[in-house]
């Protein structure tokens, strides 16, 4: 029997609203909570999701170089990696070395992965 259930993945960043707007646009979920130091992106106010916490002195990861570890990363399932890649770049992502690897506005790496055959269509950029 589990002891608990995941509530939010908390991500340190210098500007919580910038991160929340970026990930809200990428994932298609709304910003369900925001104040000066914290913001949440989730399917609804009663759902778990991603949360962004102000960390003004954050040193962005240097991935793939090991000097500053990546700290966390998300795999984002997409129907078409190239189309989704162009869309996240337009939202403010940066391209990193590797196969469909990007960084969000705070420098956190994330990967756009091809939708597995078992998963229904994402329905975003085709």
N, C-alpha and C positions, 0 to 999 in steps of 0.2 A: 504494500500500500504506500503511495507517495506521501511525503511529509508536507508537500506544498505544491503550488502551481505557479508557473511563471507569470508575473504581472507585467513588467515592462523591461526591455533592454535599455539601460541608461547609458547614454553616450555623452562623455565630456566634450565640450566645444566652447569656443570663445563667444558665440552668438546663437543662443537657442532658437530664436525665431528664424534666422537664416537657415539653419539646419532643418527646422520643422517645415518651412515652406518648400525646401528642396525635396525632402523625403515625402511630403504630402503629395507633391506633383509626380514624383517617380512611382509611388505605390498606389495613388488614387484614393488614399484615405484622408479624411479631414484632420485638421488640427483641432483636437478636442479639449485642450487645456493650454493656457499660456499665461505666464506672468513674466516679470523682468528677468528671472533667473532659471526658468524651467518651462518646457513646452512638451506636449504629448501629441503624437500622431497615432491614431488607431481607428478601427472601423466604426467605433461609437464610444460614448462616454462610459459604457459598461463593458468595454473590451480591452484586452491587453494590447500593447503595441510598442512603439519606440518612444523613448523619452530623451530629451536633450537638456543637459544641466550645464549652467555657465561655469566655465573653467578658464578664466581670462589668461592664465599663463601657460595654457596647453602648448606643448611642443608637438607639431604634427608628425605623424609617422614618416619614416624615410623609406618605406617599402619600395623596391625589394631589398634595399640596403639595410643591414641589421642595426645600425647605430641607434635608431629609435624604433622600437617594435611597433607593429601595426595596431596593437591595443585591442582591436576587434575588427571584424569585417562581416559584411552581409553578402550573401549570395542572393541575387534578385532574379527570379525566374521570368524569362521573356519569350515571346513567340519568335521574334527575329532579332538576333543580337546586333546586327549592323544598324537597323532602323532604331532600335532602342538606344544604341550607343550615340547616334546623332542627337536623339532627343535629350539624353542626360547631359551631353555637352552643351546643348542650347540652354539647359536649366542652370548651368554653372559648374558642372563636373569638370575634372581634369583627367586627361588620358594618362595612364601609367603603363610602364612596360608590362607585357604579358598579354594573354589571350582574353580580350574583353574585360580588362581591369581598369578601373577608374577611381578617382578620389572625390568625395563629396566636398562641399565648400570649406569644411574645417580640415580637410586633408585625410579623412578616414578612407582607407581603401574599400572598394566593393567590387564584386564581379557580376557581370550580366551572364547568367547561365541559360543555355538553351532549355526550353521547357521539356521536362521528361515526358515520354509518351504516355505515362499513366495519368498525367495531370491535364485537366481541362484547359482550353485556350485561356490565356491571360486576358485577351480582349483589348489590350493596349495597342501601341504601335505594331502593326502586323509585320 
